Amino acid sequence: MNLVPKCIICEQVPEKGIVEGVFLNRKFICDSCEEHIANVMPGDQHYDEIVEKIRLIWNHNNSLTNTFVNKNYKQ
């Protein structure tokens, strides 16, 4: 079985797999989307969509961290 990453932004699988992207908080972003994120400007056609997907990555990680901290915090 081959495991291949799927980009959280464009939802595509890179042709060369994992070597064509990065992981951010356990979510894969392909090189093409990484470049697009670096160059997108407010007001661009896909700006709001990209911001929302980045928020999903951030919120997913924070909810996992908060669950762990709340579960293991003792007063």
N, C-alpha and C positions, 0 to 999 in steps of 0.2 A: 504494500500500500504506500502511495506517495502522498505526503501532506504538502499542500501548496498554500501559500498565503493569499488572502483576498483583501484588497485594499478597502479600508473603512470609508474612504472618500468616494472613489469611483466605482467600487464594488466589482472590480475586475481582477483577474489573476494575471500577474506579469508573466510574460513569455519565458523568462529565465528563472522564475520563481523568487525565492527569498533574497537572492543577490541583487535584485532590482528594487530595493526599498529599505525602509527602516521600521523598527518597532518603537512605538511611543505608548507607554503604559499598557503594554501587552496587546496593542492594536497595531496592525500593519498599515503603513502608508507607502504606496509605490513611489518610485523616483519621479515619475511624471507629476503626480499630485503634490509631492513635496516641493518641486520647483514651482508649480502653480501657486501653492500656498505662500511661498516666499515672495512672489511677484504680484499677487492679487491686491487690488486697491479698493477701498470703500467705494461703492457705486458701480463696481464691475458686475457683469451679468450674474456670476455665480458666487459673489462674495457672501451673501447671507447664507446660502446653502453650505459653503465651506465652514463658516463660523459655527453653524449649528452642529455640523459633524465633529468639529474640534471640541465643542462643548460636551458632546456625548462621550468622547474619549476622556475628557477631564472629569466629568461628573461620575462616570463609571469607576474611575480610580478612587475618587474621593469617597464615594459611598462604600467601597470595599474597605478603605482605611478607617472610616468612621465606624463601621460595623465592628472591625477588629478592636479598635480603641475602646468603644463602648462595652464590648463583651468582656474585655480583659482589664478594664479600669476598676480599681477597688478603692473605696474611700476609707 
